[in-house]
Every structure is written in structure tokens, then in C-alpha cells.
Amino acid sequence: MSDKQSNETKPVEQKPSEVAVEDLPNTRALQDEFTREMIKSTKETEKGYYTLESKTGVYEMLFPTGGGIDGIGYTRKGESNETFLAGIMYDDKEEAELRIKYTNVLSNDETGIEYAKELLTNNIGENMTFDRIDGKGKVAYVAPFKTKEFGSYGYGAYIHPDEGWGGVQIIYSTRCTDKTKPCDPQEETFKKRAYKLISSVEFLKKKESE
């Protein structure tokens, strides 16, 4: 096969805004007007996931093709903070909720990190024990939780870059509605999906000219 033929068979990488709506892939993320504004390319980064670009320009992460962001509840202040809520429906009909909050006001020293974990714990309303996960250019603190009051369970995480200020708070959760299934954040598929999103967060380095 020639290089020309090989290139013709590869999916074309385009920004959703460059494609007519009727020609976009039939996925929830790209069919939703607000969500597709934050999707980097119509080409899946890996099966079942696109790359989401924060409107702050500070970070990006994987985002399920079956995800939809609540545009009405989305808030941002320049590059300093951003919050949004997304509902996710996977191909196997499992549902989850993704809450993202980015802020650059916290220092990433011991005091700042402890404060970030305390904020996350207060938001969830349960005591949490965090595991530290060191990644390339970043550090993540992740903890499972299960709420008694709301019957929900999931993972809370705070991810910050090695250098600079600020970080991303993630709450990935679902409700315990099916009593025939284990309502446990440690359930294999649920945990795998949570960790995939949490570990996918990448902080973008600004060009010197910017």
C-alpha cells in the first residue's frame, strides 16, 4: 500500500467546528452543541473517548463519547478557574456523573494540597483516604467514597502540575439504583473508568510567545 493510499484510509482529524453538524459522528459529545465546543477533534483519541480541551487553555483530558456537558451550569473566569458538570452514558448503558473544577489560586506545597483535599472531602461529605499517584509532570491524589445520605459512590481526585499553581478537582460518581449490583467504587469496570479519566488530565505548557 502506498503512503497516499495509507493516508486516505486514516480517519481525518478535524475540529468539530470545521465540520457541518450533519456530517459529525453520531455521538452524544459531538451532537451536543455546547459539548463539542470543548472537544479537540472529531477523531477519537482512543476507542470510546475524545480529548477535551479546557476553555482556560490550561489542561486537557479524555472525555467519553457518550458524555454531555451542562452548558447552562458551566462557569469560567479567564484562565483562573472553570467548573462544569457532565452526564455520561456508556455503550453498556452504565451511567456516571463527572464534576470538574479547576482553579489556579492554590499553591502546590503541602499546605495547599492539604487544603485542596479538605475542600474535596467537604464537597462530598464523607471522610476520604487519599492515595498519591505520581505521573509525568503531575501528581494526583485519589480516594474512593460512598455516601450514606445520597446513595452515591465514586472517586474524588485532585491533580496538580509539578510546577506552578493550581489544579483540577474531579468527582466521578454514580447512584446506587440497581440493588442486584454491588454499589461499590471498587467494582472493576467502574474503577477502571474513573481512573482512566483522572489519570488522563494533562497540564499544557504555554508557548513562550504567549
ABEGO torsion letter per residue (X at the ends): XBAAAAAAABBBBBBAAABBAAABBBBAAAABAAAAAABABABBABBGBBBBBBAAGABBBBBBAABBBBAAABBBBEAABBBBBBBBBBAAGBBBBBBBBBBAABBABAAAAAAAAAAAAAAAGBBBBBBBBBBBGBBBBBBBBBBAAAGBBEBBBBBBBABEBEBBBBBBBBBBABAABBBBAABAAAAAAAAAAAAABBBBBBBAAX
